[in-house]
Amino acid sequence: MTHPTVSLTTAAGTPVKRLGYGAMVLEGYYGAFEDAQADAVLGRAVDRGLMIDTADAYGNGHNETLVAGAIAGRRQAAYVATKFGIVFDPDGTGTDLPTGWGFSLKINGTPAYVDQCVEASLGRLGTDYIDLWYAHYPDPQVPIEETVGAMARAVEAGKVRHLGLSNVTAEQVRRAQAVHPIAAVQYEYSLWRREAETDLLPTLRDLGVALVAWSPLGAGFLTGTVDSLPEGDFRHVNPRFTGDNLAANLDRFAPLRDLAAGLSITPAQLALAWLLHQGGDIYPIPGTRKAARVDENLAAAAVTLPADVLAQINVLMAPGTARGATLM
């Protein structure tokens, strides 16, 4: 089966590699981390021409300032995607959005907040334009047409090159597309979570919109290296890592680790290669806190999986294999 190829390019016209880099991991969600180490990882990702994915909510804006250092002096060669909509100011207003992880997010998609956020992100990033700007979550109390209409004004003003949506339904994408072209939709997609294949991905392909896969390694689980969690790790609230679920998932995904060993690649490379084989419109954005892992992940783009191996993976890792609730 062939799929449409959606091409994302830098302002200089250079195509963005299909494997990007998710910068959220550089904050304290996986335990303490130093800015100097973050600078090295981001620098490597920019050197390799990867899309850098951040958000104003990561580290309460700190993540965007880290990205600013990595792109300084080479802005046109970099591709920066950021997101807005999660209210990280404790005094800020918004709509409570329950998650499956035992907490709620406060979301604001009002036009006034849209205008406020684009200026704040540009300032933290140290740039006068954003390559790809997402609404992080739709605000349940604001029609998505209003949010996207305000975002479109940032495009008209030259502050944003392309618009994106994150964590949305197929129906919301169609409504948004009627207001302004949507270049990409970010959604959790991996062998750990395959719900996107049911309605969202077919809709995106019908509209010619790229799918940017967040958490393509299942919050690190698909690396095959997670059998316990350190203190302070945010995955302690993720049901797939808690109680008996972690042990059950280690057992259920053991065939994937065995298959990777048989192919002489890492489990992470196999998981990423599988995603890339789902179509040229899929852009996984794995995160890592080690510069060497940037290259290791990128090597997955050179892995060719034969049809029989892909068929075997689809049987072994069918939708619903992982045990435990998802974020949304």
Buried (B, 14 or more C-beta within 10 A) or exposed (E): EEEBEBEBEBBEEEEBBBBBBBBBBBBEBBEEBEEEEBBBBBBBBBBBBBBBBBBBBBBEBBBBBBBBBBBEEEBEBBBBBBBBBBBBEEEEEBBEBEBBBEEEBBBBBBBEBBBBBBEBBBEBBBBEBBBBBBBBBBBEEBBBBBBBBBBBBBBEEEBBBBBBBBBBBBEBBBBBBEBBEBBBBBBBBBBBBBBBEEEBBEBBBEBBBBBBBBBBBBBBBBBBEBEEBEEEBBBEBBBBBBEEBBEBBBEBBEBBBEBBEEBEBBBBBBBBBBBBBBBBBBBBBBBBBEBEBBBBBBBBBEBEBEEEBEEBBEEBBEEEBBBBBBBB
